[in-house]
C-alpha cells in the first residue's frame, strides 16, 4: 500500500475482502500505524510497515521496517531484502517510525535545500550555476559516503577538514552563530511531531 495516508480507508475498503491471512501487506505511509491499518482491514493480517525515501530512485534509499506479530521471520526477511535491493534497510521498532520519518523520510528535502543554498553562494562568488550544483552535490555525496564507509563520527570528520585559523573553521563559526544545528534539530522535530499527529 504505497498511497497517501488520507486515501488508506478507501483503498483498504476496496481490497480487504480479497486479502487473505497468508498475504503480506507492506504499508508505506507516514502516520499510519500497523494497528490502524489492521483495524481498517477488520481482521488479522500480516503487516510490514516501511518508511523508505526518494533516494531509492537511484539505488541509495534508506528504509526503516517493522512488522506485526503475524509476520514470520522468513517473511520479514523477504520484505527486508526487497528494500535492501535499492539502498539500505534497517529493522526498527514501530515506536521509532516517526523518528525515521523525520530524519530519512523528510531528510532529503533538507539536504536539497542545503545543496541549493551552497550552490547559490558559489554562484554569488562567480561559479557558473551548473558547476555550482555539481560541486555542492558531490561534496554532500562524498562526505556521506566517507562517513558511512569509514564508520568515523561526523564530528571527527569535520575536525579533519577544519585546519587551525583556516577557511573551513570560519564557515563553521558562521553556521554555529546562525543556529545551523538548532534549525536542523527543530526541522526534524517538527517533521516527527507532524507524523505523530497524522
Phi, psi and omega in degrees: 000091177247068176234166181297144183307324184291342178258002178307311182304316181292317182292315181296320178301323182288328187251348191301326180289339180270346184273128180257170180288351179270342182277151178254124176266118175261115184253129182234086179203127176296137173082359178253105182289163177297321179297318179295318179296315180297321179299323179290329175287334178073020179197170178288122177224151177281122182233130168245119179264132184227142169237098175272187173216170188296333176299352172302333180299337179241022177076017181234035180290165173226117183238138171256135183230144171213164182218162176272179188289348182274347182273128178283164178300319179296319179294318178298316180301322179298311180295318179303316180296323178301314183287333175288344181288347177228036176145208178259150179217135182233138173280134179225171172271152187299330180295348178261359184298322179295326176294322177296318177303315183293322186267313183253333177291311180269338186309319179305324178298319179294320180296318179297321177296320179296314178299314180298318180295317178297318179295319177301318179296320179294321177297319178299335178265007173106355180284134178301146186308310183300314178294323180300316178296319180296313180299315183293313182295319180292326176298319179291313181300310181296320180296315179296317180295318179299317180295313182294320185281330179270337184074010181282149177296140181302328178295322178295317179293322176299317180296331178293333183270333187269096178284150177304130179058026183264186183288320186292317182296332177292319176294320178299318179302317181293317178300317179295318180300324182273001176081032183306305182300314180299321179295317179295314180300317179294324179295313179297317180299318179297319178295317178299313182297321177296317178297318180297328186260010180283000000 
